[in-house]
Amino acid sequence: MRDGKSRCLIVGGAAIERPERIRPMLQPDDYAVFCDCGLRHQEKLGISPDLIIGDFDSWENPNLPIETLVLPRVKDDTDTAYAVKVGLERGFEDFLLVGAAGGRLDHTLGNVSLLLMLDGLGKRALLADDYSHMRIVSSSPVEIPDSYSYFSLLALDGPAEGITITGAKFPLTDGRLTPDFPLGVSNEVLPGQTARVTVESGRLLLVCVHPEE
């Protein structure tokens, strides 16, 4: 049930030390799903859950008068993966994941894999942390403003072919990136321009890094 909400916001339990970088991304019509200890982020993000999901191994079930899905502790899905599946079942096309990167590397990589899953289903998805925004580049071009310090492109699930990058310090035409060499790390958008990335086949993880303040 979407109840007029346009985007599924999933809040995980990874640290959010720079909430001022997350709050401007939030929208009044987000459907907010809090996963287990992601509940600790309510005050700093200034939002309340529409749905709570978790096995409550890292946070006590608050037993609020809010829809709550209690999961078994022994299961195939992480709490975040289950939340994504619920969002898909409820018809969302657009996803924002926060509190889903940092801390345990295995959980971070697992949540990046959720970006690949959502892209494969034709959905839009962004993973935002204290330092960066991550999304998948596949069939549609992606533009990158010069407000980011750096951007990196990584082939995670096989070679990506026919890569073109314009408006960047290190442009590329009909290039190829593979998972076994990080050639696409730390590019820069040219000042006053917008970089553009296209891929003819395969997929890339795009990581856009915020300026240090």
N, C-alpha and C positions, 0 to 999 in steps of 0.2 A: 504494500500500500504506500503510494507516494505522497498522498495528501497535498498535491500542488507543489511539491518540492522538485527542483530541477536538477540538482546535483547530489551525489552521494559523498558525503564527507566522512572519512574513516579516521578515527583518532586512536593511534596505538600508544604503547607504553614507553617507547624510547624517549630519551631526554629531549625537552624543548627548552633550551637556554636563551633563545632569542625570539620570544613570542611576538615581538614587534615586527618581525619579518613574516610571521604567519597570519596575524590578525587581519592585515589589509587584504589578504586573499579570500577571507571568509565572506560569504554572501548570506543575506537574510533568509533566502529560500533554500539553503543547504539542508539536506536530511542528515543529521549528525548521528553517526554510529560510534559509540565509545567502546573500545575493546579492553576489558579487564582493567589493568592498572593505568590505561589511558584516561581513566576517570580522574586521575590526579591533575589533569590539565584543564579541567573545566574553568576554574577561576582565572588562570592566566590567559586563556583564550577568550573568556567572556561569553561562553555558550553553554547550553545545557543539552543533554542527550535527547534525541528522539527515540533511540533504541540503544540498549546496552547488551553486549555480547561478551561471553567469556566463560572459561572454566574456573575462574576465580582462584587460581593458584598463586597469584601475585597481588591480589587485591580482594578485600572482603566484599561480597555481594551487598550493595547498599540497600537492597530491598525498597527501592523507590517506586512510586506509583507511575512507572514508565515501563513500556514493553521491555522485557528482559529475557534473553535466550541463554539458558544455562547449559554449557557444553560439558561433555565428559572430559576428564583430564587425559585419558588415553584415546587418541583420535588421529586421523590422517591430516586434517586441516589444522593449521595454526588459527588462533582467534582472528587474526587479520584476514587470512584467506577465507575463513568462513564468512566474515563480514562482507567481503567482496562478493561471494556467491549469493548472499542474501540481497545485496544491492542489485545484482543481475536479475535475480528472481522477481524483484520488485520493479523492474523495468527501467532502471537508470542507464543512461548512455554516457554520462560524464562522472568521473571519479576524482577526488582529491584525497590523497593519503598524507597524513601528518603524524608525527610521533612514530614514524615507521622506519627510520634510518638512524644509525648510530648505536653505540653500545655493542650488543652481540652481533658479530659479523654475519653469523649464519642467518639470523632473523632479517638483517638488512638485505642480504642477497636473496633470501626468500621473498621479501617484499618487492625487490626489483623484478623478480620472476613474475610477480603478479602484474606488473606493467606489461610484460610480454604477453601474458595470458589475455589481458584486456584488449591489447592491440590486435591480437589474433581474432578476437570476437568483434572487431570493428568499433570498439568503444574508445572514448577519450579518457586519458588518465595522466595525472601528474603526481609525483611524489616530492614533497617539499620538506627540507630539514633546515637546521640553523645556518647552513652554509650554501645550499644549492637547491636548484629545481631539476628534477629528472623526468624525462619522458622518452617515449620510443619514436624514432623516425622510421617510417616505412613507406607506405604508398602515397602519403600526402606531404608536400613540402612543409618545412618548419622554418619560421623566421626568428632571429635572435637579436634583440635590441642591444645597443652599446652600453646599457646600464649594468650589464654583467662584466666582471673583470676578465673571466676566461670562460671558454666552453670546450668540452671534450666530447669526442665521439668514439664509442667503443662497440665493437662487434661481439656480441655475447652468445648468440645461438647459431653461429655459422658465418661464412664469408658474406660481406655486403658488397655489391658490385654497382658500377655506374654512379659513384658518388660525386656530386658536384657541390662545391662550397664557394659562395661568392660573398663579397663584402667583408672579408676576413683577412687578417694578417698573413695567414697561410691558406691561399685559395687552392682549389682542387677541381680538376675536370676529369670526369670518367675514371675516378679512382676506385681502389679496392682496399677494404680493411678486413682483417681476419682476427679471430679471437686470440691468436697466439703471439701477437705483437701490438703494443699500445701506441701505434703511430699517431692516432688522432687526439692525443692528450694535450691540453693547454694551448688551444688556439685563442685568438682574440678578435673581437669585432672591431673593425676600423672605426676611429672616432667619427661621430656624426652619421654613421651608416647603420644599416640593418643587415646582418649576415643572413644568408639563405642556404638551407641544406636540402638536397633532394637525393633520393636513392632509387635506382632502377630495379634492383632485386636485393632481397635480404632485408635485415633490420639492424638499426643502430640504437644504442642507448645514448641519449644526449644529456650531458650534465652541464648545467649553466651555473657558474659560481658567482656568488655575491661579492662585491668589493669588501675588503676589510675596513672596519671603521675604528 
